[in-house]
Amino acid sequence: MIKVIIADDEEVIRRGLEKITSRMDLEVKVIGSYGNGLEAWNHLRELKPDELDLLITDIKMPRMDGFRLIEETRGHLKQLPIAVLSGFSEFEYARRAIRYGIMDYLLKPIEKAQLYDLLNSVQEKQKLNPPESVEAAPVSPEGGEHYVVEQTKGILEKEYDHNFELERLADKVGMNASYISRLFKYKTGQTITDYLIGIRIAKAKELLTGQPELKNYEIAELVGYSDPVYFNKLFKKICGMTPKDYKSGYRPSGR
């Protein structure tokens, strides 16, 4: 059984979370649902480590905000998994919570799949770390970093056809450009540019075979390259053949 406390000043969000969890093939029990951080803390501070498995909290709330609630919780239940609720435009607030070892972020509007993955992760932690040893089981501080990388990937996959600007990407994610570049390379083994190129070449392949009537320069533009000559050279470097050969069905050995 996964025991959860929810703190969010929007009743529709709290009810939505409760409704979604009740329909999952996981045993979940919401033991507290509160409209501000102080009410949540008044309940939480009375609990022992084996009486709560997850705190889901918004950041901006009356009486006690999410940062204070997380800080107080960390002082009481040091290893409790915590997830932050955040709107996309509020990432700057959520980012500040990384230092507390946040397990994950739930983006509003909440997606069932994201919530399921979070609860499933908590369940797996329960199996690996029974209640009597929960204080010895560290919560990964990398949840926030994982969120940043996945958010970056999502932006690149959605905007691959746009002119790439690292500063604009960094602004969307809410982090310093040099920091996000280092973090992305560390977590994925690829630079942001290489990851974007991979997306663009994959899209180009789809267009070459799926819409053969398109001209080479048209495909180049559709995947974000204004210079068809550069696109040709890049495609050949990565794929070992020209876009024209790929379209015709020619495949060198091993490709």
C-alpha positions as CSV (number, residue, x, y, z in Angstrom):
1,M,0.0,0.0,0.0
2,I,1.4,3.4,-1.0
3,K,0.3,6.0,1.5
4,V,0.2,9.6,0.1
5,I,-0.3,13.1,1.4
6,I,-1.3,15.8,-1.2
7,A,-0.9,19.5,-0.6
8,D,-2.3,22.0,-3.2
9,D,-4.5,25.0,-2.9
10,E,-6.4,24.1,-6.0
11,E,-9.2,21.7,-5.0
12,V,-9.7,20.5,-8.5
13,I,-6.0,19.4,-8.6
14,R,-6.3,17.5,-5.3
15,R,-9.5,15.8,-6.4
16,G,-8.0,15.0,-9.8
17,L,-5.0,13.3,-8.2
18,E,-7.2,11.3,-5.8
19,K,-9.5,10.2,-8.7
20,I,-6.6,9.1,-10.9
21,T,-4.8,7.1,-8.2
22,S,-8.1,5.3,-7.3
23,R,-8.3,4.0,-10.8
24,M,-4.8,2.6,-11.1
25,D,-3.7,-1.0,-10.7
26,L,-1.6,0.0,-7.7
27,E,-2.7,0.0,-4.1
28,V,-2.7,3.7,-3.2
29,K,-4.3,5.4,-0.3
30,V,-4.5,9.2,0.1
31,I,-4.3,9.6,3.8
32,G,-4.4,13.4,3.7
33,S,-5.4,16.1,1.2
34,Y,-4.8,19.7,2.1
35,G,-5.3,23.1,0.6
36,N,-2.2,24.7,2.3
37,G,1.2,23.6,3.5
38,L,0.5,24.2,7.2
39,E,-2.4,21.8,7.4
40,A,-0.3,19.2,5.6
41,W,2.6,19.7,8.0
42,N,0.3,19.5,11.0
43,H,-0.6,16.0,9.9
44,L,2.8,15.0,8.5
45,R,4.8,15.9,11.6
46,E,2.8,13.3,13.7
47,L,3.7,10.5,11.3
48,K,6.4,7.9,11.6
49,P,8.6,6.8,8.6
50,D,6.4,3.7,8.0
51,E,3.2,5.7,8.0
52,L,3.8,7.8,4.9
53,D,5.4,6.8,1.5
54,L,5.0,9.9,-0.6
55,L,4.3,13.7,-0.3
56,I,3.0,15.5,-3.4
57,T,3.1,19.2,-2.9
58,D,2.5,22.4,-4.9
59,I,4.9,25.3,-4.4
60,K,2.8,28.4,-4.2
61,M,0.2,27.9,-1.3
62,P,-1.2,30.0,1.5
63,R,-0.1,29.9,5.1
64,M,2.9,27.7,4.4
65,D,4.4,27.4,0.9
66,G,5.8,24.2,-0.7
67,F,9.4,25.1,0.0
68,R,8.8,25.5,3.7
69,L,6.7,22.3,3.8
70,I,9.5,20.4,2.1
71,E,12.1,21.9,4.4
72,E,10.1,20.9,7.5
73,T,9.4,17.5,6.1
74,R,13.1,16.8,5.4
75,G,13.9,17.7,9.0
76,H,11.3,15.1,10.2
77,L,11.3,12.3,7.6
78,K,14.7,12.7,6.0
79,Q,14.2,10.0,3.3
80,L,10.6,10.5,2.4
81,P,10.0,10.6,-1.4
82,I,8.7,14.0,-2.4
83,A,7.2,15.1,-5.7
84,V,6.5,18.7,-6.6
85,L,3.5,19.9,-8.6
86,S,4.4,22.6,-11.0
87,G,3.1,24.5,-14.0
88,F,5.4,24.7,-17.0
89,S,5.8,28.5,-16.4
90,E,6.6,27.9,-12.7
91,F,9.7,25.8,-13.4
92,E,11.9,28.5,-11.8
93,Y,10.1,27.9,-8.5
94,A,10.3,24.1,-8.8
95,R,14.0,24.2,-9.7
96,R,14.8,25.6,-6.3
97,A,13.5,22.5,-4.7
98,I,16.2,20.3,-6.3
99,R,18.5,20.8,-3.3
100,Y,16.0,19.0,-1.1
101,G,16.4,15.7,-3.1
102,I,13.1,15.9,-4.9
103,M,12.1,12.5,-6.4
104,D,10.1,13.9,-9.4
105,Y,8.0,16.7,-10.8
106,L,4.4,16.5,-11.9
107,L,3.6,19.0,-14.6
108,K,0.2,20.6,-14.6
109,P,-2.1,19.5,-16.2
110,I,-1.2,16.2,-14.6
111,E,-0.8,13.3,-16.9
112,K,-1.9,9.8,-15.7
113,A,1.2,8.2,-17.1
114,Q,3.6,10.5,-15.3
115,L,1.7,10.0,-12.0
116,Y,1.8,6.2,-12.5
117,D,5.5,6.2,-13.1
118,L,6.0,8.1,-9.9
119,L,3.9,5.8,-7.8
120,N,5.5,2.8,-9.4
121,S,8.9,4.1,-8.5
122,V,7.8,4.6,-4.9
123,Q,6.4,1.0,-4.9
124,E,9.8,-0.3,-6.2
125,K,11.6,1.6,-3.4
126,Q,9.3,-0.1,-0.9
127,K,10.3,-3.5,-2.1
128,L,13.9,-2.7,-2.0
129,N,13.7,-0.9,1.4
130,P,11.2,-2.3,3.9
131,P,9.8,0.2,6.5
132,E,12.2,-0.8,9.2
133,S,15.2,0.3,7.1
134,V,13.6,3.3,5.3
135,E,15.8,5.8,7.1
136,A,18.9,4.1,5.6
137,A,17.6,4.3,2.1
138,P,18.7,7.6,0.5
139,V,16.3,9.4,-1.9
140,S,18.0,10.2,-5.1
141,P,18.7,13.9,-5.5
142,E,18.8,13.5,-9.2
143,G,15.1,13.6,-9.8
144,G,15.3,17.3,-10.6
145,E,18.1,16.8,-13.0
146,H,16.3,14.0,-14.8
147,Y,13.3,16.4,-15.2
148,V,15.5,19.1,-16.7
149,V,17.0,16.6,-19.3
150,E,13.6,15.1,-20.2
151,Q,12.1,18.6,-20.5
152,T,15.0,19.6,-22.8
153,K,14.5,16.5,-25.0
154,G,10.8,17.3,-25.2
155,I,11.4,20.8,-26.4
156,L,14.0,19.6,-29.0
157,E,11.6,16.9,-30.3
158,K,8.8,19.4,-30.6
159,E,10.8,22.3,-32.1
160,Y,13.4,20.4,-34.2
161,D,12.5,22.3,-37.3
162,H,13.2,25.7,-35.6
163,N,16.5,27.6,-35.7
164,F,18.3,26.2,-32.7
165,E,19.4,28.8,-30.1
166,L,20.8,27.5,-26.8
167,E,20.0,30.6,-24.9
168,R,16.3,30.4,-25.9
169,L,16.2,26.8,-24.9
170,A,17.8,27.6,-21.6
171,D,15.3,30.3,-21.0
172,K,12.4,27.8,-21.6
173,V,13.9,25.3,-19.2
174,G,14.8,28.0,-16.6
175,M,18.5,27.3,-16.3
176,N,21.8,28.8,-17.3
177,A,22.8,27.8,-20.8
178,S,26.3,26.5,-19.9
179,Y,24.9,24.5,-17.0
180,I,22.2,22.8,-19.0
181,S,24.7,21.9,-21.7
182,R,27.0,20.2,-19.2
183,L,24.1,18.5,-17.5
184,F,22.6,17.2,-20.7
185,K,26.0,15.8,-21.8
186,Y,26.6,14.2,-18.4
187,K,23.2,12.5,-18.3
188,T,22.9,11.4,-21.9
189,G,26.4,11.1,-23.2
190,Q,25.5,13.4,-26.1
191,T,25.7,17.1,-26.6
192,I,22.4,19.0,-27.1
193,T,23.5,19.7,-30.7
194,D,24.2,16.0,-31.5
195,Y,20.9,15.0,-30.0
196,L,19.1,17.6,-32.1
197,I,20.9,16.4,-35.2
198,G,19.8,12.8,-34.5
199,I,16.2,14.0,-34.3
200,R,16.5,15.9,-37.6
201,I,18.1,13.1,-39.5
202,A,15.5,10.6,-38.3
203,K,12.7,13.0,-39.4
204,A,14.5,13.5,-42.8
205,K,14.6,9.7,-43.3
206,E,10.9,9.5,-42.7
207,L,10.2,12.3,-45.2
208,L,12.5,10.8,-47.8
209,T,10.7,7.5,-47.8
210,G,7.2,8.6,-46.8
211,Q,7.0,11.7,-49.1
212,P,9.3,11.0,-52.0
213,E,7.7,13.8,-54.0
214,L,9.4,16.4,-51.8
215,K,12.6,18.1,-53.1
216,N,15.8,17.8,-51.3
217,Y,15.8,21.5,-50.3
218,E,12.2,21.2,-49.1
219,I,13.1,18.3,-46.8
220,A,16.1,20.2,-45.5
221,E,13.9,23.2,-44.6
222,L,11.3,20.9,-42.9
223,V,13.9,19.5,-40.6
224,G,15.5,22.8,-39.7
225,Y,18.3,23.4,-42.3
226,S,18.1,26.4,-44.5
227,D,21.2,25.3,-46.4
228,P,20.5,22.2,-48.5
229,V,24.2,21.7,-49.3
230,Y,25.0,21.6,-45.7
231,F,22.1,19.2,-45.1
232,N,23.4,16.9,-47.9
233,K,26.9,16.8,-46.4
234,L,25.6,16.2,-42.8
235,F,23.2,13.4,-44.0
236,K,26.0,11.7,-45.9
237,K,28.4,11.9,-42.9
238,I,25.9,10.4,-40.6
239,C,24.2,7.9,-42.9
240,G,27.0,7.0,-45.2
241,M,24.9,8.0,-48.3
242,T,23.3,11.0,-49.8
243,P,19.6,11.8,-49.2
244,K,19.0,10.9,-52.9
245,D,20.5,7.4,-52.5
246,Y,18.5,6.9,-49.3
247,K,15.3,7.8,-51.1
248,S,16.1,5.4,-53.9
249,G,16.5,2.6,-51.5
250,Y,20.2,2.1,-51.8
251,R,21.8,0.9,-48.6
252,P,25.6,0.4,-48.2
253,S,26.7,-2.8,-46.5
254,G,26.1,-2.6,-42.7
255,R,23.6,0.3,-42.9
